[in-house]
Amino acid sequence: MKYRVHIPTLNLPDVMPSSETLKSWRTNIHNYEPDFWEFDYETRRHLGGLTADQLARRYTDIVRNFRVFARSESHKIPIGCMFGAWYWYKKEHQTRYEFYQRKIEPPCAPPAEISRIPASQEQFQARFPDGKLIFRYGELRWMREFLKGSVRLSAAYNYCSMENDGARFDDELNKHRFMPAAYTRITTASGQDIPLKSDIRSSISAPNYYVLCTSCEWSPELFVEFKADACVVIRRPDIFAERLQAAAGRELNGWYFLDGSVLYFDPYEWTKEQPFDAPNCKDFKFAYQREYRFLWDPMDTGLPAFGHWYLNLGPLDDIAELYDRDGIRLD
């Protein structure tokens, strides 16, 4: 018997992952149906403990991510992958369903249908690490300097002070996720239950470190979010990483260098198997950035990062190019 859908659905894709993909992800066609999403949510109402403001922020963040990921190019990606369309269709529906449960309206309209990426920008879809490209967004004057090899590293703590920059403001040294109070039990040593008044926050911290942030995504949305009018397209991230490590190694002797894609997590719906650390993981509200970062961890040196630091890598025009927001190459 089919479960009744209580709220309107968005215009769902008519394309799904292949049967082989469904099997490999241990899912079936029912995982892609809104009636199942609502039934699944009612069995564990993981957003029930959020305040109205927290729920509104969550929905706004989902809509922002939706505009990047819910494109026809990603309809075949399985629902469990955050970089596919179906993942965000489900998150949007279940979050809107919580508003329905409370009999209040979401803070903004549901996301509209997403258009395809313009043909002129398809050249940038070979994303790293599966493809070859990573992207550094910014103002044209600074991106010209970047292409010349002047690269600025920032201490992770600096991002805590960027309160007026929604795309960059984040506590990079402390990450948090939550266990719903309704489904969590805490007892005393004698086994007596302790009443819970709110969701339980689990946190993890790290010492200050240096970081350089890039993206695996070419997106018109990112030009807007980062207030950028130019982008350096790095076609050989492996060589770029080698030059970074060599230039920084002379000053950061003993620091641990690491580069890789940021791992995103839903702070209100996660599993114990998911990675969770401060330098490499971020709240899924930032998933639209598809960040690829280069970082230097002080380890046991006793020398935490501080302020900003410039490296001189030498000209990068043999491995990178400069483009405007329309995908036109700049000299």
Secondary structure as GFF3:
##gff-version 3
##sequence-region A 1 331
A	DSSP	alpha_helix	19	24	.	.	.	ID=ss1
A	DSSP	three_ten_helix	29	32	.	.	.	ID=ss2
A	DSSP	alpha_helix	34	43	.	.	.	ID=ss3
A	DSSP	alpha_helix	52	69	.	.	.	ID=ss4
A	DSSP	three_ten_helix	72	74	.	.	.	ID=ss5
A	DSSP	alpha_helix	85	102	.	.	.	ID=ss6
A	DSSP	three_ten_helix	119	124	.	.	.	ID=ss7
A	DSSP	beta_strand	134	138	.	.	.	ID=ss8
A	DSSP	alpha_helix	140	147	.	.	.	ID=ss9
A	DSSP	beta_strand	150	155	.	.	.	ID=ss10
A	DSSP	three_ten_helix	156	161	.	.	.	ID=ss11
A	DSSP	beta_strand	174	179	.	.	.	ID=ss12
A	DSSP	three_ten_helix	181	183	.	.	.	ID=ss13
A	DSSP	beta_strand	200	205	.	.	.	ID=ss14
A	DSSP	beta_strand	210	215	.	.	.	ID=ss15
A	DSSP	alpha_helix	220	225	.	.	.	ID=ss16
A	DSSP	beta_strand	230	234	.	.	.	ID=ss17
A	DSSP	alpha_helix	237	249	.	.	.	ID=ss18
A	DSSP	beta_strand	256	261	.	.	.	ID=ss19
A	DSSP	beta_strand	263	265	.	.	.	ID=ss20
A	DSSP	beta_strand	281	283	.	.	.	ID=ss21
A	DSSP	three_ten_helix	284	289	.	.	.	ID=ss22
A	DSSP	beta_strand	291	297	.	.	.	ID=ss23
A	DSSP	beta_strand	308	312	.	.	.	ID=ss24
A	DSSP	beta_strand	320	324	.	.	.	ID=ss25
A	DSSP	beta_strand	329	330	.	.	.	ID=ss26
###
